[in-house]
Amino acid sequence: MLTPKLRLPYLAMRAGMLGLALAASPLSAEDDGQGAEVETEDVGSPILIEASYSSDVLTTVSDGAASGTRYLSNLDIAMEADLERLAGWRGATLLASGLYNNGETFSDLTGDAQVISSLEAGDEAVRLYELWINQEIGDSASLKLGLYDLNSEFDVLDASGLFITNPHGIGTDISQTGEAGPSIFPVTSLAARLELEPLDGLKIRTAILDGVPGDPLRPRRTAIKLGNGDGALLIAEAEATTDSSKLLFGHWRYTAEFETFAGAQDGGNAGWYLRGETRIVSELFSDDQGLDGFFRFGIAKGRFNPFGAFLSGGLTYNGPFKGRDEDQAGLAFATAIVSDEFKETVRSRDQETVFELTYRAPVNNWLSLQPSFQYVVNPSASPVTPDAAAVLLRADISFSDLLRQGR
Protein backbone atom coordinates (compact mmCIF):
# COMPACT_ATOMS: atom_id res chain seq x y z
CA MET A 1 0.00 0.00 0.00
CA LEU A 2 1.30 3.42 -0.94
CA THR A 3 1.71 5.66 2.12
CA PRO A 4 3.79 8.78 1.35
CA LYS A 5 4.33 11.25 4.18
CA LEU A 6 2.05 14.18 3.46
CA ARG A 7 1.91 17.48 5.37
CA LEU A 8 -1.26 19.37 4.61
CA PRO A 9 -1.89 22.92 3.36
CA TYR A 10 -4.00 25.55 5.04
CA LEU A 11 -5.52 27.76 2.41
CA ALA A 12 -9.29 27.69 2.15
CA MET A 13 -10.05 28.39 5.80
CA ARG A 14 -7.61 31.31 5.99
CA ALA A 15 -9.10 32.76 2.81
CA GLY A 16 -12.54 32.66 4.40
CA MET A 17 -11.67 34.30 7.72
CA LEU A 18 -13.10 37.75 8.40
CA GLY A 19 -11.39 40.23 10.68
CA LEU A 20 -12.58 41.87 13.88
CA ALA A 21 -10.97 45.30 14.01
CA LEU A 22 -10.42 46.72 17.46
CA ALA A 23 -11.88 50.06 16.40
CA ALA A 24 -15.08 51.83 15.46
CA SER A 25 -16.58 52.42 12.02
CA PRO A 26 -14.11 53.00 9.17
CA LEU A 27 -15.82 56.30 8.42
CA SER A 28 -16.16 59.23 10.80
CA ALA A 29 -17.59 62.74 10.52
CA GLU A 30 -15.54 65.90 10.84
CA ASP A 31 -16.37 69.61 10.63
CA ASP A 32 -15.23 71.15 7.33
CA GLY A 33 -14.58 74.50 9.03
CA GLN A 34 -17.82 75.99 7.72
CA GLY A 35 -20.20 74.20 10.05
CA ALA A 36 -20.87 71.26 7.72
CA GLU A 37 -19.91 67.67 8.44
CA VAL A 38 -17.95 65.66 5.86
CA GLU A 39 -17.04 62.01 5.90
CA THR A 40 -13.35 61.20 6.34
CA GLU A 41 -11.68 57.83 6.28
CA ASP A 42 -10.74 56.40 9.68
CA VAL A 43 -7.88 53.93 9.31
CA GLY A 44 -9.11 52.09 12.41
CA SER A 45 -7.04 50.19 14.92
CA PRO A 46 -3.42 49.20 14.18
CA ILE A 47 -4.31 45.73 15.49
CA LEU A 48 -6.64 43.26 13.75
CA ILE A 49 -7.80 40.01 15.32
CA GLU A 50 -9.27 37.16 13.28
CA ALA A 51 -10.86 33.94 14.48
CA SER A 52 -12.60 31.09 12.69
CA TYR A 53 -13.76 27.55 13.36
CA SER A 54 -14.08 24.96 10.59
CA SER A 55 -15.39 21.43 10.85
CA ASP A 56 -15.84 18.49 8.50
CA VAL A 57 -18.19 15.53 8.93
CA LEU A 58 -17.45 12.64 6.57
CA THR A 59 -19.31 9.40 5.92
CA THR A 60 -18.07 6.70 3.57
CA VAL A 61 -20.82 5.41 1.30
CA SER A 62 -18.99 2.62 -0.53
CA ASP A 63 -15.87 0.47 -0.22
CA GLY A 64 -12.53 2.17 0.51
CA ALA A 65 -10.42 0.91 3.41
CA ALA A 66 -13.22 0.96 6.00
CA SER A 67 -16.73 2.25 6.62
CA GLY A 68 -17.65 4.84 9.19
CA THR A 69 -18.29 8.47 10.09
CA ARG A 70 -15.75 10.96 11.47
CA TYR A 71 -15.78 14.56 12.74
CA LEU A 72 -12.75 16.80 12.16
CA SER A 73 -12.38 20.36 13.45
CA ASN A 74 -9.91 23.22 13.41
CA LEU A 75 -9.85 26.51 15.34
CA ASP A 76 -7.65 29.37 14.14
CA ILE A 77 -6.88 32.66 15.89
CA ALA A 78 -4.65 35.28 14.29
CA MET A 79 -3.45 38.78 15.18
CA GLU A 80 -2.01 41.25 12.68
CA ALA A 81 -0.34 44.48 13.84
CA ASP A 82 0.73 47.58 11.90
CA LEU A 83 4.14 48.22 13.43
CA GLU A 84 4.48 51.62 11.79
CA ARG A 85 1.47 52.94 13.68
CA LEU A 86 2.29 51.05 16.88
CA ALA A 87 6.02 51.65 17.12
CA GLY A 88 7.07 53.92 14.26
CA TRP A 89 8.63 51.01 12.30
CA ARG A 90 7.92 52.19 8.80
CA GLY A 91 6.51 49.64 6.34
CA ALA A 92 6.50 46.75 8.84
CA THR A 93 3.67 44.35 9.71
CA LEU A 94 3.63 41.61 12.37
CA LEU A 95 1.45 38.50 12.19
CA ALA A 96 1.02 35.88 14.91
CA SER A 97 -1.39 32.96 14.71
CA GLY A 98 -2.16 29.72 16.46
CA LEU A 99 -4.46 26.79 15.85
CA TYR A 100 -6.11 23.82 17.50
CA ASN A 101 -6.94 20.65 15.55
CA ASN A 102 -8.81 17.68 17.03
CA GLY A 103 -6.53 15.24 15.17
CA GLU A 104 -9.18 13.08 13.50
CA THR A 105 -8.39 11.58 10.10
CA PHE A 106 -10.55 10.55 7.17
CA SER A 107 -7.88 8.83 5.09
CA ASP A 108 -7.91 5.61 7.12
CA LEU A 109 -11.55 5.24 6.00
CA THR A 110 -11.15 6.09 2.32
CA GLY A 111 -7.61 4.67 2.10
CA ASP A 112 -6.37 7.59 -0.01
CA ALA A 113 -2.87 9.07 0.01
CA GLN A 114 -3.59 12.63 -1.18
CA VAL A 115 -5.94 13.37 1.78
CA ILE A 116 -9.52 14.40 1.04
CA SER A 117 -9.84 17.12 3.72
CA SER A 118 -7.55 20.15 3.84
CA LEU A 119 -8.22 20.41 7.61
CA GLU A 120 -6.66 17.03 8.40
CA ALA A 121 -3.58 17.48 10.60
CA GLY A 122 -2.89 13.99 11.92
CA ASP A 123 -2.45 14.87 15.61
CA GLU A 124 -4.57 16.60 18.22
CA ALA A 125 -2.56 19.65 19.23
CA VAL A 126 -2.48 23.35 20.04
CA ARG A 127 0.25 24.96 17.94
CA LEU A 128 1.89 28.26 17.22
CA TYR A 129 1.27 28.36 13.49
CA GLU A 130 2.82 31.53 12.03
CA LEU A 131 4.91 34.31 13.55
CA TRP A 132 6.54 36.66 11.07
CA ILE A 133 7.42 40.27 10.28
CA ASN A 134 6.90 41.61 6.77
CA GLN A 135 8.98 44.63 5.74
CA GLU A 136 7.98 46.67 2.70
CA ILE A 137 10.98 47.79 0.62
CA GLY A 138 10.04 50.72 -1.57
CA ASP A 139 6.93 50.35 -3.71
CA SER A 140 7.73 47.02 -5.37
CA ALA A 141 9.43 44.68 -2.91
CA SER A 142 8.97 43.10 0.51
CA LEU A 143 10.90 40.82 2.84
CA LYS A 144 9.21 38.42 5.26
CA LEU A 145 11.03 36.66 8.15
CA GLY A 146 9.81 34.16 10.76
CA LEU A 147 7.61 31.08 11.07
CA TYR A 148 5.97 30.96 7.65
CA ASP A 149 3.42 28.85 5.76
CA LEU A 150 4.86 28.26 2.30
CA ASN A 151 1.39 27.71 0.84
CA SER A 152 0.13 31.11 2.02
CA GLU A 153 1.83 32.71 -1.00
CA PHE A 154 3.38 29.97 -3.14
CA ASP A 155 1.34 27.59 -5.33
CA VAL A 156 -1.95 29.42 -4.69
CA LEU A 157 -4.92 30.00 -7.00
CA ASP A 158 -8.28 31.60 -6.24
CA ALA A 159 -10.37 29.28 -8.44
CA SER A 160 -9.16 26.08 -6.77
CA GLY A 161 -9.56 27.46 -3.23
CA LEU A 162 -13.20 26.34 -3.15
CA PHE A 163 -12.34 22.65 -3.00
CA ILE A 164 -11.98 20.61 0.17
CA THR A 165 -9.65 17.98 -1.26
CA ASN A 166 -6.10 18.60 -0.04
CA PRO A 167 -4.16 18.71 -3.36
CA HIS A 168 -6.16 21.70 -4.64
CA GLY A 169 -4.44 23.77 -1.96
CA ILE A 170 -0.89 22.70 -2.76
CA GLY A 171 0.16 20.05 -5.26
CA THR A 172 0.84 16.51 -4.05
CA ASP A 173 4.23 16.64 -5.79
CA ILE A 174 5.32 19.20 -3.14
CA SER A 175 3.29 18.14 -0.09
CA GLN A 176 4.76 14.60 -0.14
CA THR A 177 8.36 15.79 0.06
CA GLY A 178 10.96 16.14 2.79
CA GLU A 179 11.40 14.18 5.99
CA ALA A 180 7.88 15.01 7.21
CA GLY A 181 6.56 17.46 4.62
CA PRO A 182 7.46 21.08 3.81
CA SER A 183 6.56 24.16 5.86
CA ILE A 184 2.77 24.10 5.43
CA PHE A 185 -0.31 23.40 7.56
CA PRO A 186 -0.22 22.39 10.34
CA VAL A 187 3.54 22.68 11.11
CA THR A 188 5.67 25.56 9.84
CA SER A 189 9.38 26.37 9.94
CA LEU A 190 11.64 29.41 10.02
CA ALA A 191 11.86 31.07 6.63
CA ALA A 192 12.91 34.15 4.71
CA ARG A 193 10.77 35.21 1.74
CA LEU A 194 11.59 37.97 -0.78
CA GLU A 195 8.96 39.24 -3.22
CA LEU A 196 9.57 41.61 -6.12
CA GLU A 197 7.19 43.23 -8.59
CA PRO A 198 9.41 44.46 -11.43
CA LEU A 199 6.47 45.09 -13.78
CA ASP A 200 2.73 45.55 -13.47
CA GLY A 201 1.19 42.08 -13.62
CA LEU A 202 4.45 40.27 -12.82
CA LYS A 203 5.63 39.12 -9.39
CA ILE A 204 8.69 37.09 -8.53
CA ARG A 205 8.99 35.52 -5.10
CA THR A 206 11.65 33.30 -3.61
CA ALA A 207 12.11 31.76 -0.18
CA ILE A 208 14.53 29.70 1.88
CA LEU A 209 12.98 27.54 4.59
CA ASP A 210 14.22 25.11 7.22
CA GLY A 211 14.10 21.72 5.51
CA VAL A 212 12.42 19.93 8.45
CA PRO A 213 9.56 21.87 10.12
CA GLY A 214 8.98 21.26 13.83
CA ASP A 215 10.17 18.04 15.45
CA PRO A 216 8.95 14.93 13.56
CA LEU A 217 9.63 12.80 16.66
CA ARG A 218 7.30 15.02 18.73
CA PRO A 219 4.70 16.17 16.18
CA ARG A 220 2.33 17.66 18.78
CA ARG A 221 4.90 20.18 20.01
CA THR A 222 5.74 23.58 18.61
CA ALA A 223 9.48 23.28 17.99
CA ILE A 224 12.20 25.16 16.12
CA LYS A 225 15.23 22.98 15.43
CA LEU A 226 18.05 23.91 13.07
CA GLY A 227 21.04 21.87 11.99
CA ASN A 228 21.37 18.08 12.36
CA GLY A 229 21.62 17.77 8.59
CA ASP A 230 18.12 19.15 8.03
CA GLY A 231 19.28 21.37 5.19
CA ALA A 232 16.98 23.90 3.56
CA LEU A 233 14.11 24.00 1.13
CA LEU A 234 14.64 26.55 -1.64
CA ILE A 235 11.74 27.70 -3.80
CA ALA A 236 11.14 30.36 -6.45
CA GLU A 237 7.94 31.29 -8.26
CA ALA A 238 6.96 33.68 -11.05
CA GLU A 239 3.37 34.94 -11.16
CA ALA A 240 1.93 36.62 -14.26
CA THR A 241 -1.57 38.10 -14.09
CA THR A 242 -4.01 39.83 -16.43
CA ASP A 243 -7.53 41.09 -15.77
CA SER A 244 -8.96 37.59 -16.20
CA SER A 245 -6.07 35.11 -15.83
CA LYS A 246 -3.16 34.07 -13.66
CA LEU A 247 -0.19 31.83 -14.47
CA LEU A 248 2.32 30.44 -11.96
CA PHE A 249 5.64 28.74 -12.63
CA GLY A 250 7.68 27.44 -9.72
CA HIS A 251 10.79 25.42 -8.93
CA TRP A 252 11.78 23.90 -5.55
CA ARG A 253 14.81 22.02 -4.28
CA TYR A 254 16.11 20.56 -0.99
CA THR A 255 19.77 21.03 -0.09
CA ALA A 256 19.92 17.93 2.14
CA GLU A 257 20.49 14.39 0.97
CA PHE A 258 17.70 11.80 1.11
CA GLU A 259 17.54 8.06 0.87
CA THR A 260 16.52 6.84 -2.58
CA PHE A 261 14.24 3.87 -3.17
CA ALA A 262 17.39 2.00 -4.27
CA GLY A 263 18.79 2.44 -0.75
CA ALA A 264 21.48 5.07 -1.48
CA GLN A 265 21.92 8.56 0.01
CA ASP A 266 21.81 11.26 -2.64
CA GLY A 267 21.02 14.91 -3.24
CA GLY A 268 18.86 16.49 -5.89
CA ASN A 269 15.38 16.12 -4.38
CA ALA A 270 13.68 18.75 -6.54
CA GLY A 271 10.77 19.53 -8.82
CA TRP A 272 8.77 22.17 -10.65
CA TYR A 273 5.14 23.09 -11.30
CA LEU A 274 3.01 25.04 -13.74
CA ARG A 275 -0.37 26.29 -12.60
CA GLY A 276 -2.99 28.61 -14.05
CA GLU A 277 -6.56 29.91 -13.92
CA THR A 278 -8.74 31.97 -16.23
CA ARG A 279 -12.27 33.38 -16.49
CA ILE A 280 -14.13 31.35 -19.13
CA VAL A 281 -17.57 32.99 -18.99
CA SER A 282 -18.56 36.22 -17.23
CA GLU A 283 -22.10 37.15 -16.34
CA LEU A 284 -23.42 40.43 -17.66
CA PHE A 285 -22.96 43.43 -15.36
CA SER A 286 -20.85 41.46 -12.87
CA ASP A 287 -17.11 40.90 -12.84
CA ASP A 288 -17.37 38.63 -9.79
CA GLN A 289 -19.82 36.09 -11.17
CA GLY A 290 -19.12 33.53 -13.85
CA LEU A 291 -17.27 30.35 -14.74
CA ASP A 292 -13.56 29.96 -13.95
CA GLY A 293 -11.25 27.14 -15.02
CA PHE A 294 -7.93 26.04 -13.54
CA PHE A 295 -5.17 23.47 -14.03
CA ARG A 296 -1.93 22.35 -12.41
CA PHE A 297 0.95 20.09 -13.51
CA GLY A 298 3.93 19.23 -11.34
CA ILE A 299 6.99 16.99 -11.35
CA ALA A 300 9.01 15.55 -8.42
CA LYS A 301 12.14 13.40 -8.51
CA GLY A 302 10.88 9.82 -8.60
CA ARG A 303 13.89 8.25 -6.93
CA PHE A 304 13.01 10.03 -3.66
CA ASN A 305 9.23 10.47 -3.83
CA PRO A 306 6.40 7.94 -4.30
CA PHE A 307 4.59 10.22 -6.75
CA GLY A 308 6.72 11.41 -9.65
CA ALA A 309 4.07 13.60 -11.29
CA PHE A 310 0.82 15.35 -10.45
CA LEU A 311 -2.02 16.70 -12.58
CA SER A 312 -5.19 18.50 -11.52
CA GLY A 313 -7.89 20.71 -12.98
CA GLY A 314 -11.43 21.88 -12.53
CA LEU A 315 -14.22 24.39 -12.94
CA THR A 316 -15.71 26.83 -10.42
CA TYR A 317 -18.90 28.84 -10.92
CA ASN A 318 -19.43 31.93 -8.76
CA GLY A 319 -23.09 32.91 -8.26
CA PRO A 320 -24.67 29.92 -10.05
CA PHE A 321 -28.27 30.86 -9.18
CA LYS A 322 -30.27 34.08 -9.23
CA GLY A 323 -30.34 35.64 -5.80
CA ARG A 324 -27.40 33.53 -4.59
CA ASP A 325 -24.54 35.71 -5.78
CA GLU A 326 -22.12 34.53 -3.05
CA ASP A 327 -22.63 30.80 -3.65
CA GLN A 328 -20.01 28.72 -5.44
CA ALA A 329 -20.25 25.38 -7.24
CA GLY A 330 -17.32 23.33 -8.48
CA LEU A 331 -16.11 20.10 -10.06
CA ALA A 332 -12.44 19.08 -9.97
CA PHE A 333 -9.99 16.18 -10.12
CA ALA A 334 -6.50 15.53 -8.80
CA THR A 335 -4.25 12.71 -10.09
CA ALA A 336 -0.99 11.64 -8.44
CA ILE A 337 1.14 9.44 -10.71
CA VAL A 338 3.36 6.82 -9.06
CA SER A 339 7.06 7.02 -9.92
CA ASP A 340 8.75 4.14 -11.75
CA GLU A 341 11.41 3.92 -9.04
CA PHE A 342 8.78 3.43 -6.34
CA LYS A 343 6.98 0.75 -8.36
CA GLU A 344 10.23 -1.21 -8.53
CA THR A 345 10.18 -1.59 -4.73
CA VAL A 346 6.44 -1.74 -3.92
CA ARG A 347 3.63 -3.38 -5.87
CA SER A 348 1.19 -0.63 -6.79
CA ARG A 349 -1.09 0.77 -9.45
CA ASP A 350 -0.02 3.63 -11.71
CA GLN A 351 -1.96 6.44 -10.05
CA GLU A 352 -4.51 7.68 -7.54
CA THR A 353 -7.24 10.06 -8.72
CA VAL A 354 -9.73 11.98 -6.57
CA PHE A 355 -12.87 13.58 -8.05
CA GLU A 356 -14.79 16.21 -6.10
CA LEU A 357 -18.19 17.80 -6.65
CA THR A 358 -18.98 20.57 -4.16
CA TYR A 359 -21.25 23.54 -3.42
CA ARG A 360 -20.53 26.32 -0.91
CA ALA A 361 -23.43 28.41 0.41
CA PRO A 362 -23.18 31.26 2.94
CA VAL A 363 -26.06 30.95 5.39
CA ASN A 364 -25.47 34.39 6.90
CA ASN A 365 -22.56 36.75 7.54
CA TRP A 366 -20.79 34.37 9.93
CA LEU A 367 -21.72 30.84 8.79
CA SER A 368 -21.30 28.94 5.53
CA LEU A 369 -22.05 25.32 4.70
CA GLN A 370 -20.36 23.25 2.02
CA PRO A 371 -21.43 19.71 1.07
CA SER A 372 -18.91 17.73 -0.97
CA PHE A 373 -19.05 14.39 -2.76
CA GLN A 374 -15.67 12.74 -3.37
CA TYR A 375 -14.77 9.61 -5.30
CA VAL A 376 -11.30 8.10 -4.99
CA VAL A 377 -10.02 5.87 -7.80
CA ASN A 378 -7.20 3.51 -6.76
CA PRO A 379 -6.82 4.75 -3.17
CA SER A 380 -3.09 5.05 -2.37
CA ALA A 381 -2.51 3.32 -5.74
CA SER A 382 -3.00 0.08 -3.82
CA PRO A 383 -3.74 -3.02 -5.91
CA VAL A 384 -6.02 -4.37 -3.16
CA THR A 385 -7.98 -1.35 -1.85
CA PRO A 386 -11.24 -0.78 -3.76
CA ASP A 387 -12.38 2.62 -4.98
CA ALA A 388 -13.97 4.76 -2.29
CA ALA A 389 -16.92 7.15 -2.27
CA ALA A 390 -17.58 9.60 0.56
CA VAL A 391 -19.95 12.43 1.46
CA LEU A 392 -18.53 15.33 3.46
CA LEU A 393 -20.12 18.44 4.98
CA ARG A 394 -17.96 21.42 5.95
CA ALA A 395 -19.13 24.24 8.22
CA ASP A 396 -17.14 27.49 8.48
CA ILE A 397 -17.83 29.93 11.32
CA SER A 398 -16.31 33.39 11.50
CA PHE A 399 -16.27 34.30 15.18
CA SER A 400 -15.37 37.86 14.23
CA ASP A 401 -18.62 38.41 12.35
CA LEU A 402 -20.58 36.36 14.87
CA LEU A 403 -19.49 38.75 17.63
CA ARG A 404 -20.15 41.79 15.47
CA GLN A 405 -23.65 40.59 14.58
CA GLY A 406 -24.42 39.89 18.23
CA ARG A 407 -23.74 43.47 19.33
Secondary structure as UniProt FT lines:
FT   HELIX           12..16
FT   STRAND          19..21
FT   STRAND          27..31
FT   STRAND          37..41
FT   STRAND          47..63
FT   STRAND          69..82
FT   HELIX           83..87
FT   TURN            90..91
FT   STRAND          92..101
FT   HELIX           107..110
FT   TURN            118..119
FT   STRAND          125..137
FT   TURN            138..140
FT   STRAND          141..148
FT   HELIX           150..152
FT   HELIX           159..162
FT   HELIX           166..168
FT   HELIX           172..175
FT   TURN            178..180
FT   TURN            185..186
FT   STRAND          189..199
FT   TURN            200..201
FT   STRAND          202..210
FT   TURN            216..217
FT   TURN            219..220
FT   TURN            228..229
FT   STRAND          232..241
FT   STRAND          245..254
FT   STRAND          258..259
FT   TURN            261..262
FT   STRAND          265..266
FT   STRAND          270..282
FT   TURN            284..285
FT   STRAND          290..300
FT   TURN            302..304
FT   STRAND          307..318
FT   TURN            322..323
FT   TURN            325..326
FT   STRAND          328..338
FT   HELIX           340..343
FT   TURN            344..345
FT   STRAND          351..362
FT   STRAND          367..377
FT   HELIX           379..381
FT   STRAND          388..398
FT   HELIX           399..405
//
